[in-house]
């Protein structure tokens, strides 16, 4: 079962990213604020990508070892 913290982090980051995109698309903010929002969006995207990569690794560990399906413990290190 995934850790609640990781899931919440991903979902919160994605929700914030969606709001930033909406804000940027409306074009009602200054150039300086747009750049800050864009920078925040890049950071949020990286956070989401990392969480997805970790989830993918967990799935790979769970379904495959030497061509056979096995379960292995996953470490978060």
N, C-alpha and C positions, 0 to 999 in steps of 0.2 A: 504494500500500500504506500503511495507517495506521501511524502511529508507534507503536512498542512501548510507549513511555512513556505515551501517551494511553490506549491500550488497557488497560494494566496499572492505570493510575490509575482508570479507569472500573470495571474488574472488582474491584479492591481496595475501592473506595468502596462499590460495590453489596454486596459480601460483608459489609463492616463494617456497613452499614445493615441488612441482613437480621439480623445478630446483635443489633443494638440493638433491633430490633422484637421479636425473640424474648424478649430480656431484659425489655423493658417489658411485654410481654403476660403474662409470668409473675408480675409484680407483687411480686417478692421483694426489691426494692431500696427504699431510702428515697426520700422525696419529693425531697430535694436531688439525689440521684443520678439520679432519674428526669428531673428538669429538665435536668441536665447531658447526659444521654443524648439527650433530646429535642432540645436545642440542637445537639448533634453531628449528630444525624440530619438536621436541617434543613440544616446545612452540607454534609453528604454528598449530600443530595438535589440541592442547587444545583450541586454539582460534577458529578453524573451528568447533570443536565439540560443543563449547558453542553457536556459532551462529546457528548451526543446531538445538540444543535443544530449543533455543529461538523461532526459526521458528516453530518447532513442537508444542510448547506451544500455539503460536498464532493460529495455525490451529485448535488445540483442542478447544480453547475458541470459535472460530468461528463456529465450527460445532456441538458442543454438550453441552447441559446443561440439566441435569435430563432426559437424553435419547431423548431429542428433539433438533432439529437444531435451534439454535438462534445465534444472533450476540451480542457480548459484547465488550465494549471498553477494550483495552489492555494497561496496563501501563508498561513502561520500567524501573521501579524501581527495 
